[in-house]
């Protein structure tokens, strides 16, 4: 019987070996990540100000989403729908389609906002698009 347990015990002991700690991220990767975040904040700030909303709202959690919904022409209480699993994903898609529409962009741009937000928000914020829609 002990011969049957030996492979199991060996496997268990090898699984419990202490693994070395992973190396911390390099300074370069931290700087690139920080630059990425700063560009996204600046782009969303510009989108908010183009729509006549305060740019600083992008820095306030939950309030920034309420402002985004307002710019998209959707009611603020849709924020509550985002708390429901899977419904939040659909709400974001609808909000991004409304955002693109209110800036005079089409469905292709809305798909870009949904799939590649880090690229399309700077295009929307720093580009020539002007807010044309109505706020919800």
MDAnalysis code that builds the backbone (N, CA, C; Angstrom):
import MDAnalysis as mda
import numpy as np

u = mda.Universe.empty(408, n_residues=136, atom_resindex=np.repeat(np.arange(136), 3), trajectory=True)
u.add_TopologyAttr("name", ["N", "CA", "C"] * 136)
u.add_TopologyAttr("resid", np.arange(1, 137))
u.add_TopologyAttr("resname", ["UNK", "UNK", "UNK", "UNK", "UNK", "UNK", "UNK", "UNK", "UNK", "UNK", "UNK", "UNK", "UNK", "UNK", "UNK", "UNK", "UNK", "UNK", "UNK", "UNK", "UNK", "UNK", "UNK", "UNK", "UNK", "UNK", "UNK", "UNK", "UNK", "UNK", "UNK", "UNK", "UNK", "UNK", "UNK", "UNK", "UNK", "UNK", "UNK", "UNK", "UNK", "UNK", "UNK", "UNK", "UNK", "UNK", "UNK", "UNK", "UNK", "UNK", "UNK", "UNK", "UNK", "UNK", "UNK", "UNK", "UNK", "UNK", "UNK", "UNK", "UNK", "UNK", "UNK", "UNK", "UNK", "UNK", "UNK", "UNK", "UNK", "UNK", "UNK", "UNK", "UNK", "UNK", "UNK", "UNK", "UNK", "UNK", "UNK", "UNK", "UNK", "UNK", "UNK", "UNK", "UNK", "UNK", "UNK", "UNK", "UNK", "UNK", "UNK", "UNK", "UNK", "UNK", "UNK", "UNK", "UNK", "UNK", "UNK", "UNK", "UNK", "UNK", "UNK", "UNK", "UNK", "UNK", "UNK", "UNK", "UNK", "UNK", "UNK", "UNK", "UNK", "UNK", "UNK", "UNK", "UNK", "UNK", "UNK", "UNK", "UNK", "UNK", "UNK", "UNK", "UNK", "UNK", "UNK", "UNK", "UNK", "UNK", "UNK", "UNK", "UNK", "UNK", "UNK", "UNK"])
u.atoms.positions = np.array([
    [0.809, -1.190, 0.000],
    [0.000, 0.000, 0.000],
    [0.855, 1.257, 0.000],
    [1.969, 1.239, 0.717],
    [2.835, 2.410, 0.741],
    [3.452, 2.687, -0.622],
    [3.601, 1.656, -1.429],
    [4.142, 1.872, -2.771],
    [3.138, 2.627, -3.642],
    [1.848, 2.503, -3.336],
    [0.835, 3.242, -4.077],
    [0.794, 4.710, -3.655],
    [1.080, 4.977, -2.398],
    [1.040, 6.341, -1.888],
    [2.296, 7.130, -2.203],
    [3.403, 6.433, -2.447],
    [4.675, 7.114, -2.671],
    [4.620, 8.119, -3.825],
    [4.101, 7.761, -5.009],
    [4.036, 8.758, -6.093],
    [3.139, 9.955, -5.740],
    [2.068, 9.687, -5.014],
    [1.160, 10.771, -4.629],
    [1.849, 11.723, -3.668],
    [2.556, 11.157, -2.686],
    [3.268, 11.987, -1.720],
    [4.398, 12.769, -2.376],
    [5.076, 12.163, -3.335],
    [6.147, 12.864, -4.035],
    [5.591, 14.030, -4.852],
    [4.456, 13.788, -5.504],
    [3.827, 14.862, -6.289],
    [3.362, 15.990, -5.381],
    [2.804, 15.629, -4.233],
    [2.328, 16.645, -3.300],
    [3.482, 17.455, -2.726],
    [4.589, 16.789, -2.426],
    [5.725, 17.524, -1.858],
    [6.373, 18.429, -2.888],
    [6.385, 18.021, -4.149],
    [6.958, 18.898, -5.174],
    [6.043, 20.084, -5.451],
    [4.731, 19.905, -5.287],
    [3.796, 21.006, -5.486],
    [3.886, 22.021, -4.359],
    [4.333, 21.589, -3.189],
    [4.408, 22.478, -2.036],
    [5.761, 23.166, -1.914],
    [6.648, 22.943, -2.887],
    [7.945, 23.612, -2.826],
    [7.746, 25.118, -2.895],
    [8.568, 25.832, -2.196],
    [8.488, 27.290, -2.183],
    [9.006, 27.820, -3.512],
    [8.160, 28.585, -4.156],
    [8.513, 29.169, -5.442],
    [9.178, 30.520, -5.203],
    [10.134, 30.870, -6.028],
    [10.764, 32.189, -5.862],
    [9.764, 33.300, -6.196],
    [9.944, 34.430, -5.534],
    [9.079, 35.585, -5.788],
    [9.333, 36.105, -7.202],
    [8.265, 36.492, -7.905],
    [8.485, 37.084, -9.229],
    [9.166, 38.440, -9.080],
    [9.903, 38.795, -10.109],
    [10.599, 40.077, -10.066],
    [9.597, 41.224, -10.168],
    [9.839, 42.305, -9.461],
    [8.931, 43.460, -9.577],
    [9.064, 44.080, -10.964],
    [8.035, 44.817, -11.386],
    [8.118, 45.449, -12.700],
    [9.274, 46.450, -12.754],
    [9.835, 46.557, -13.931],
    [10.958, 47.477, -14.100],
    [10.470, 48.926, -14.067],
    [11.382, 49.822, -13.846],
    [11.059, 51.245, -13.819],
    [10.520, 51.694, -15.168],
    [11.086, 51.162, -16.235],
    [10.630, 51.533, -17.573],
    [9.177, 51.127, -17.789],
    [8.818, 49.909, -17.385],
    [7.431, 49.475, -17.579],
    [6.480, 50.288, -16.708],
    [6.904, 50.678, -15.518],
    [6.071, 51.533, -14.675],
    [5.880, 52.907, -15.301],
    [6.934, 53.467, -15.881],
    [6.831, 54.778, -16.531],
    [5.942, 54.719, -17.765],
    [6.038, 53.643, -18.531],
    [5.191, 53.481, -19.715],
    [3.725, 53.358, -19.288],
    [3.477, 52.575, -18.248],
    [2.112, 52.439, -17.745],
    [1.556, 53.753, -17.235],
    [2.375, 54.521, -16.524],
    [1.948, 55.822, -16.010],
    [1.649, 56.791, -17.151],
    [2.494, 56.796, -18.176],
    [2.265, 57.656, -19.339],
    [0.969, 57.272, -20.045],
    [0.713, 55.995, -20.146],
    [-0.506, 55.475, -20.760],
    [-1.733, 55.983, -20.002],
    [-1.704, 55.910, -18.684],
    [-2.814, 56.362, -17.849],
    [-3.018, 57.869, -17.991],
    [-1.925, 58.627, -18.007],
    [-2.020, 60.086, -18.134],
    [-2.647, 60.469, -19.471],
    [-2.273, 59.787, -20.542],
    [-2.844, 60.078, -21.865],
    [-4.338, 59.776, -21.878],
    [-4.743, 58.653, -21.278],
    [-6.165, 58.308, -21.242],
    [-6.967, 59.309, -20.417],
    [-6.419, 59.732, -19.284],
    [-7.117, 60.729, -18.463],
    [-7.245, 62.041, -19.237],
    [-6.170, 62.459, -19.896],
    [-6.211, 63.707, -20.674],
    [-7.217, 63.606, -21.816],
    [-7.287, 62.438, -22.473],
    [-8.220, 62.262, -23.586],
    [-9.664, 62.315, -23.103],
    [-9.941, 61.639, -22.001],
    [-11.310, 61.675, -21.480],
    [-11.656, 63.059, -20.942],
    [-10.669, 63.749, -20.378],
    [-10.874, 65.127, -19.910],
    [-11.333, 65.996, -21.083],
    [-10.651, 65.847, -22.236],
    [-11.004, 66.620, -23.431],
    [-12.397, 66.251, -23.933],
    [-12.738, 64.966, -23.908],
    [-14.074, 64.537, -24.336],
    [-15.132, 65.180, -23.452],
    [-14.887, 65.177, -22.143],
    [-15.849, 65.776, -21.212],
    [-15.992, 67.276, -21.463],
    [-14.874, 67.973, -21.635],
    [-14.956, 69.428, -21.838],
    [-15.577, 69.773, -23.188],
    [-15.347, 68.959, -24.207],
    [-15.990, 69.203, -25.499],
    [-17.506, 69.101, -25.385],
    [-17.967, 68.271, -24.467],
    [-19.410, 68.088, -24.275],
    [-19.985, 69.084, -23.274],
    [-19.155, 70.007, -22.782],
    [-19.639, 71.019, -21.853],
    [-19.717, 70.562, -20.409],
    [-19.040, 69.499, -20.090],
    [-19.001, 68.977, -18.720],
    [-17.640, 69.302, -18.109],
    [-17.542, 69.300, -16.789],
    [-16.243, 69.585, -16.169],
    [-15.253, 68.444, -16.432],
    [-14.047, 68.807, -16.850],
    [-13.030, 67.803, -17.143],
    [-12.578, 67.041, -15.912],
    [-12.571, 67.697, -14.770],
    [-12.116, 67.042, -13.545],
    [-13.003, 65.863, -13.164],
    [-14.190, 65.774, -13.730],
    [-15.111, 64.685, -13.407],
    [-14.520, 63.328, -13.770],
    [-13.592, 63.308, -14.709],
    [-12.975, 62.043, -15.102],
    [-12.180, 61.427, -13.946],
    [-11.786, 62.241, -12.992],
    [-10.966, 61.764, -11.876],
    [-11.787, 61.221, -10.710],
    [-13.098, 61.404, -10.734],
    [-13.946, 61.003, -9.612],
    [-14.656, 59.686, -9.948],
    [-14.352, 58.624, -9.216],
    [-14.999, 57.335, -9.497],
    [-16.522, 57.432, -9.391],
    [-17.205, 56.686, -10.192],
    [-18.658, 56.623, -10.316],
    [-19.237, 57.905, -10.922],
    [-18.812, 59.071, -10.448],
    [-19.314, 60.312, -11.032],
    [-18.867, 60.410, -12.493],
    [-17.652, 59.933, -12.796],
    [-17.194, 59.992, -14.182],
    [-18.084, 59.150, -15.093],
    [-18.584, 58.030, -14.575],
    [-19.468, 57.206, -15.389],
    [-20.838, 57.863, -15.548],
    [-21.298, 58.551, -14.506],
    [-22.569, 59.276, -14.601],
    [-22.456, 60.372, -15.669],
    [-21.330, 61.071, -15.680],
    [-21.112, 62.115, -16.697],
    [-21.016, 61.490, -18.091],
    [-20.335, 60.355, -18.205],
    [-20.232, 59.668, -19.494],
    [-21.617, 59.253, -19.989],
    [-22.455, 58.752, -19.081],
    [-23.821, 58.398, -19.462],
    [-24.590, 59.638, -19.910],
    [-24.399, 60.747, -19.209],
    [-25.082, 61.997, -19.564],
    [-24.667, 62.449, -20.963],
    [-23.368, 62.408, -21.244],
    [-22.866, 62.799, -22.559],
    [-23.404, 61.859, -23.638],
    [-23.587, 60.603, -23.281],
    [-24.090, 59.607, -24.230],
    [-25.586, 59.716, -24.455],
    [-26.248, 60.562, -23.651],
    [-27.689, 60.729, -23.801],
    [-28.487, 59.688, -23.038],
    [-27.875, 59.055, -22.061],
    [-28.532, 58.017, -21.271],
    [-28.774, 58.535, -19.849],
    [-29.799, 58.008, -19.161],
    [-30.091, 58.471, -17.797],
    [-29.034, 57.994, -16.800],
    [-28.855, 58.759, -15.724],
    [-27.828, 58.458, -14.727],
    [-28.068, 57.131, -14.028],
    [-29.323, 56.712, -13.899],
    [-29.616, 55.502, -13.145],
    [-29.158, 54.237, -13.863],
    [-28.696, 54.364, -15.102],
    [-28.109, 53.208, -15.780],
    [-26.853, 52.735, -15.065],
    [-26.285, 53.601, -14.236],
    [-25.149, 53.193, -13.416],
    [-25.528, 51.999, -12.548],
    [-26.751, 51.996, -12.051],
    [-27.230, 50.875, -11.224],
    [-27.325, 49.588, -12.034],
    [-27.646, 49.704, -13.316],
    [-27.709, 48.518, -14.168],
    [-26.333, 47.875, -14.337],
    [-25.295, 48.684, -14.209],
    [-23.937, 48.156, -14.354],
    [-23.558, 47.219, -13.215],
    [-24.311, 47.248, -12.137],
    [-24.038, 46.362, -11.015],
    [-24.554, 44.945, -11.256],
    [-25.382, 44.771, -12.275],
    [-25.926, 43.458, -12.611],
    [-24.964, 42.777, -13.580],
    [-24.537, 41.541, -13.254],
    [-23.606, 40.840, -14.151],
    [-24.156, 40.749, -15.577],
    [-23.292, 40.946, -16.540],
    [-23.551, 40.909, -17.977],
    [-24.371, 42.104, -18.463],
    [-25.276, 42.620, -17.650],
    [-26.063, 43.790, -18.048],
    [-25.150, 45.007, -18.146],
    [-24.186, 45.099, -17.229],
    [-23.240, 46.208, -17.252],
    [-22.461, 46.270, -18.551],
    [-22.106, 45.120, -19.080],
    [-21.381, 45.066, -20.355],
    [-22.247, 45.629, -21.484],
    [-23.521, 45.267, -21.496],
    [-24.444, 45.758, -22.522],
    [-24.662, 47.262, -22.358],
    [-24.773, 47.731, -21.116],
    [-24.947, 49.159, -20.849],
    [-23.747, 49.945, -21.387],
    [-22.539, 49.424, -21.168],
    [-21.339, 50.107, -21.671],
    [-21.346, 50.177, -23.197],
    [-21.740, 49.108, -23.838],
    [-21.801, 49.104, -25.306],
    [-22.789, 50.167, -25.787],
    [-23.978, 50.205, -25.195],
    [-24.997, 51.188, -25.592],
    [-24.511, 52.608, -25.311],
    [-23.830, 52.803, -24.170],
    [-23.319, 54.138, -23.832],
    [-22.250, 54.574, -24.832],
    [-21.362, 53.673, -25.227],
    [-20.324, 54.033, -26.189],
    [-20.916, 54.308, -27.571],
    [-21.957, 53.582, -27.952],
    [-22.628, 53.865, -29.231],
    [-23.261, 55.254, -29.170],
    [-23.901, 55.581, -28.045],
    [-24.486, 56.921, -27.877],
    [-23.432, 58.013, -27.865],
    [-22.280, 57.732, -27.250],
    [-21.182, 58.696, -27.223],
    [-20.683, 58.986, -28.633],
    [-20.466, 57.928, -29.402],
    [-20.006, 58.114, -30.781],
    [-21.034, 58.899, -31.592],
    [-22.301, 58.550, -31.423],
    [-23.376, 59.237, -32.156],
    [-23.431, 60.712, -31.790],
    [-23.292, 61.038, -30.506],
    [-23.377, 62.433, -30.073],
    [-22.165, 63.259, -30.482],
    [-21.112, 62.602, -30.901],
    [-19.955, 63.323, -31.436],
    [-19.904, 63.241, -32.965],
    [-21.004, 62.819, -33.585],
    [-21.099, 62.777, -35.040],
    [-20.344, 61.640, -35.684],
    [-20.071, 60.606, -34.928],
    [-19.352, 59.443, -35.462],
    [-20.335, 58.314, -35.705],
    [-19.918, 57.370, -36.528],
    [-20.795, 56.268, -36.893],
    [-20.582, 55.013, -36.069],
    [-21.175, 53.942, -36.563],
    [-21.119, 52.660, -35.881],
    [-19.693, 52.121, -35.844],
    [-18.928, 52.342, -36.877],
    [-17.536, 51.877, -36.912],
    [-16.712, 52.492, -35.789],
    [-16.914, 53.773, -35.552],
    [-16.197, 54.434, -34.469],
    [-16.671, 53.915, -33.120],
    [-17.966, 53.629, -33.009],
    [-18.507, 53.069, -31.770],
    [-17.885, 51.706, -31.491],
    [-17.718, 50.903, -32.512],
    [-17.060, 49.599, -32.343],
    [-15.613, 49.807, -31.904],
    [-14.960, 50.812, -32.461],
    [-13.598, 51.141, -32.039],
    [-13.547, 51.556, -30.582],
    [-14.516, 52.349, -30.132],
    [-14.578, 52.743, -28.720],
    [-14.776, 51.527, -27.823],
    [-15.590, 50.594, -28.273],
    [-15.877, 49.407, -27.473],
    [-14.658, 48.496, -27.392],
    [-14.021, 48.245, -28.522],
    [-12.933, 47.260, -28.569],
    [-11.551, 47.857, -28.297],
    [-11.343, 49.105, -28.660],
    [-10.026, 49.728, -28.539],
    [-10.133, 51.117, -27.906],
    [-10.760, 51.178, -26.750],
    [-10.961, 52.453, -26.062],
    [-9.676, 53.257, -25.877],
    [-8.544, 52.634, -25.522],
    [-7.320, 53.425, -25.326],
    [-6.828, 54.130, -26.584],
    [-7.271, 53.681, -27.742],
    [-6.889, 54.335, -28.994],
    [-7.953, 55.340, -29.425],
    [-9.220, 54.958, -29.294],
    [-10.293, 55.786, -29.834],
    [-10.690, 56.951, -28.932],
    [-10.486, 56.855, -27.621],
    [-10.764, 58.021, -26.777],
    [-9.814, 59.177, -27.091],
    [-8.497, 58.941, -27.260],
    [-7.644, 60.070, -27.683],
    [-8.019, 60.633, -29.052],
    [-8.448, 59.772, -29.970],
    [-8.893, 60.266, -31.272],
    [-10.102, 61.180, -31.096],
    [-11.030, 60.765, -30.249],
    [-12.234, 61.564, -30.002],
    [-11.899, 62.848, -29.249],
    [-11.034, 62.747, -28.244],
    [-10.715, 63.914, -27.424],
    [-9.832, 64.931, -28.112],
    [-8.782, 64.473, -28.778],
    [-7.817, 65.383, -29.381],
    [-8.079, 65.657, -30.849],
    [-9.040, 64.947, -31.425],
    [-9.374, 65.127, -32.835],
    [-10.307, 66.299, -33.048],
    [-10.848, 66.375, -34.255],
    [-11.684, 67.513, -34.631],
    [-13.158, 67.299, -34.326],
    [-13.531, 66.168, -33.760],
    [-14.941, 65.884, -33.486],
    [-15.492, 66.891, -32.476],
    [-16.713, 67.342, -32.741],
    [-17.387, 68.290, -31.862],
    [-18.663, 67.636, -31.330],
    [-19.024, 67.981, -30.109],
    [-20.230, 67.444, -29.508],
    [-21.438, 68.007, -30.232],
    [-22.309, 67.116, -30.736],
    [-23.464, 67.522, -31.517],
    [-24.771, 67.072, -30.904],
    [-24.705, 66.145, -29.975],
    [-25.922, 65.536, -29.455],
    [-26.529, 66.282, -28.289],
    [-27.546, 65.647, -27.762],
    [-28.205, 66.166, -26.576],
    [-27.822, 65.310, -25.391],
    [-27.788, 65.908, -24.234],
    [-27.418, 65.189, -23.020],
    [-28.661, 64.598, -22.381],
    [-28.473, 63.423, -21.755],
    [-29.604, 62.739, -21.108],
    [-29.892, 63.267, -19.734],
])
